[in-house]
């Protein structure tokens, strides 16, 4: 193995290297041996990824575990993290249609975790920095350090682990009740959808009060029919109005306060594919910007009715605001990006 370069992570460094006498490029994730933080999380990631084989989930090639030396070897993601292609980077910003296709592929990865694996897996840290892109722009769900197996049956529809996650993406219901469900991932994914379309972080503390939290602001704009006014100006002219309406509807529904009222991954995947179909139809009629795209997408016929939004309650807004400003929440044992906001 030849280490070529590295990037800092939450529990250690991620290196680019070669195996098989240089024939295969890989990503090497190494726990910082001088720190006790992350040992349990690394063990969880090994356990999870050893069970998973799916196109849109990162592949575990191998691992090394000897006392404090812990290394995971993944397939190398040449185009890096999704977020770098729409903000906080000098890379060219992806056109709308390609962003939508990446969201669809990420939803397929979540669908596999929630419904198609041997056990239901709740990722618990869905965010734009944990969605990676390989050399062919194939989307991969990454970072299973916080993931949980959900033993879902008629009598138990949640697990009760310690509250952990990333600030701004954390499900309010999970935070308040300490009951983790698949719908907690849907809340985080809804946050990603608005982040992708509006091109801004989840929390910006120096904005006007009503705009500090993207969840609160985007849902407000969606309900008032003004979501187009906060869309990334670089892609605004590309998005067909009906596509944006459907996309906003999905994001809004994922962020409902009551997890029971949020859609499951099946409905969200269907809705995103339908939004892509609406975009394509608008472009054929000359009504969309035709932003292009490099990824194939399977367009399916609608099989379920459209989802409908739900108003955000005052309690919901107050909790969001208090979370954004509460120093007690900025504890690295709870949130993965507060004390060290580097990408894992």
N, C-alpha and C positions, 0 to 999 in steps of 0.2 A: 504494500500500500504506500502511495506517495501522497502526503498531505499537500494540497495546492493552496487552499485559502480557507478562511473560517468566518463564521458569523456568530455573534453572541446570542445565547438563548436564555430562557428563564431558569433552567437548572444546570446549564453548562454551555458548551460550544457545539456548533454544527460545522463540520468540516467537509470540504469537497476532496475526494480522493479516488484512487484507482485500485481495483482488485483484479484477479485473474491475469497477472502480468501486464497490467495496463489496459486490458481489453474492455473492462467494464468500469464506467464512472459511477460512483456511489456517493451518498450523503452519509456521513458518520457523526452520530450524535453521542457526545461523551459527557457523562456526569462529572461535574467538578469534584475531583477526589478530596479536596480540602473542605468540602461542605457536606453536612449531613442532610441538607435539604434535597428532596427529590428522590431519595433511594426508594421509598415506597411507590412513588409515581412511576419510576422506571420499571419496577417489577410489574406494575399493573399494565404498562404499555407492552411489555414483552408478552404477558399473558393474553392480552386482547389481540394483538396483531398476529400472534401465533395461530389464532383461530380464523383469521379473516383472509379471504381471497376474492377480491372483486375489483373491477376495472377502475372504479372511482374511489378506492381506498388505498392509501400508500402501502407499498409492499415491504414487509420485513424480510430482508435477505439473510440476516444473521445477527447474533448478539454475543457479547462477552461479559461475564459476570464473575469477578473474583475479588471478594471483599469489597473494598471501596472503588475498585475500577470497574465501571459499568459502561458498556458501549453498545449502541444499536446501529445497525447498518441498513439503510433504506435505499430504494431506487432514487436516483438523482433527478431533481426537478429543475430542468434547465432554465425555465422561465420564472422560477421563484414563486413568491407569494402573490395571491390575487390582488391584494390591496395595492401593491406597488404599481399596478397597471391602471389604476384610476385615481390615486392621489398619494402624497408623501413620497414622491419619487421623481427622478428626472426621466424615467422611461416614458415613451409615447403612450398616451392614454388610449385604452381600448375603445372601439366604437360600441354603440349601444347594443347592437345585435349580438356581438360577441360576448359582451357582459351577460346578456340574457342567456345565451347558450351555456356559459360557465355556471350560472346559477342553476340551470336545469341539471347539469351534470353533478353538481354538488348535492342537489336534491336526490338524485339517483343513489349517490353514496349514502346519504342519510336513510333513504328508503331501505337499502340493504341492511344497515345497522338496526333499524327499528323493526323490520319485518322478515328479512330473509336469512339472517344469520341463525346459527343453532340456538342462540339465546338472544333476547332483546338486549341491545347495547345502547345505552344513553351516553352520548358523547360528552356532554356537560361543559364543553368549551368551544362551541361553534362560533366562529368569527372569521373575518376576511383574511386574517394572517394565518389561519389554520386550513386554508384552501389553497392548494399548490397546483402548479401547472408544469407539465413536463415538456420535453422538446417538441412534441407534436401538439401542444396545447391541450392535452388530455388532463382533465381536472381530477385531483386526488384530495380526499379528506385526510388530514394529518393531525398528529399530536393527541394521543389517547391516554395521556398521563392522569387525567382526571375522570376518565370514563368509568361507568358502572354497569354491571349486569343487572337488568331489571327482571325480576321474577314476577311476571305479570300473570295473574290468574283471576278467577271469578271473585276471590276474596281479597286480593292485594293488587292494587293498580299503581303502587308507588314504592320507592325505597327511601330510607331516611338517613342518608349520609350527612356528614358535616357540610355546611354550606361552603362551596368553593366555586370559582368561576372567574370570569373576567369582568371588570367594572364596566358598566354600560351595556353589557350583553346579558346580564344575569336576570333570570326570570323572577319577577317580583313575588309571585305566588310561592315559588320554591324558597326564596329568601325569607318570606314571612312565616311560612308553615313548616319549612324544612322537610318538605315532601317532594322528592325528585321523581318526575315522570317523563315520558317521551315528549310531552307537550312543553317541557322546559327547553328542550332542543328547538322546538318550533318557535318559541319566543326569540331565542338567540338568532335563528335563521331569519325571522322577520326583521330583526335589527340589521342583519347583513343586507337584506333586500333594499332597505331605505338607504343604507350606507352606500351601496353600489349606485343607486340612481341619483342621490343627492351629493355624493362625493364629499363627505365630511365625517369627522369622528363622531362617536356616540355622545360624548360629553365635551362641550366647550364652555368653560366656566365664565369667560369674559364677554359672552354674548348677552343681549337682553334676556331677562328672566324667562320669557316664554319660549326662547330659542335655545336655552342651555342644553336641554336634553333632546336629542334627535327623535327619540320615540314620541315624546310629547308634541314636538313641533311638527313632525311629518304627519302624524295622525290628525292633528288639528287642520293642517293644510288639505289633507285628503278629504276630510269631512266637509270642508268649506269649498271644495272644488278648485283649490289653488295649488295643488301639488306641483303642477308644471312650473310654478314660479320659483320653487326651490330646487329644481332639477339642475344637475351639473350643466352649466351653459355650453360646455364643449360638446355635449351630445343632445341638447334640448331640441334642436331642429331635426334630429334623426328619428326621434321617437314618435310613432303614430299615436294620436290621442287615445284611441280605443285600447291600444297595447298598454299605455301608461295607466289608463283607468283600471285595467285588470291587474296590472302589476301592483299598483297602489292598494287595490282591494285585498290582494294576497298579503302584502306586508301588514296592513291594518288588522286583518283577521288573525294573523300569527301573534300579534302583540296584545290581544285581549287580556284583560286582567284575570279573568277566570279561565284557567287552563282547559277546563271541560269544554268551553265554547270555542277554543282554537281548533283549526282544522288539523287533521292528521297529515302525515307526509304524503299519502296517496293523493289527497285533494290538492295539496300544494304543488306536487309534481304535475298533476293534470292541469292545474291553473297556469303554471309557467309555460307548459307546452302550448296551451291555448293562446296565451299572450304572444308567444313567438309566431303562432299561426296568424293571429290578427296583424302582427307587424308585417309578415310576409305578404298578406293579402293587401294591406294598405300600400306597400311598396309597388306591387303589381299594378295598382290603380293610380300610382303617382302621388300618393298621399303621405308616404313615409320617406325619411331621409336616405334609406338604403345604406346603413352604416357598414354593411359587409360582415364578414365573420369567417373564421378559419376552422370552426368546429362543426361536425355534422350534428344534427338534432333530429330525433324521431318525433314527427308530428302525429299526435293521436287525436281521434275524434272525441269530442266532449262526451263523457259518460256520467258526469255528476253535475248538478245545477251549480251556477256561480255562487260564490260565497258572499255574505253580506257583512258589513262592518258593524261595530258596536262602539258606543260612545265611551270615552275614557272618563272614569269617575274622578271626583275631586280628591278622594282618598288616594287613588292611583297616582295622580299628579303630585300630591304632597309627598308620597313615599319616594317617587323618582327624584324630586328636588332635594329631599333630605339625604338620599343616598349620594347625590352628586356633591354635597357639601359636608358630609359627616366624616370627620377625620378618623373616627373609630373604624370606619369601613376600609380605610387605607392600610390594611393589615395584610402583609404578604402571605399569612397563613390562610386567608380567605380568598383573596383575589390574586390572580396570577400575573397581573400587569400593573399593579399599583406602585409597589416600591421599586421595581425594576421593569420599566415599560419596554423592554427589548423583546423582540419576537422570539418565541421558543422554536 
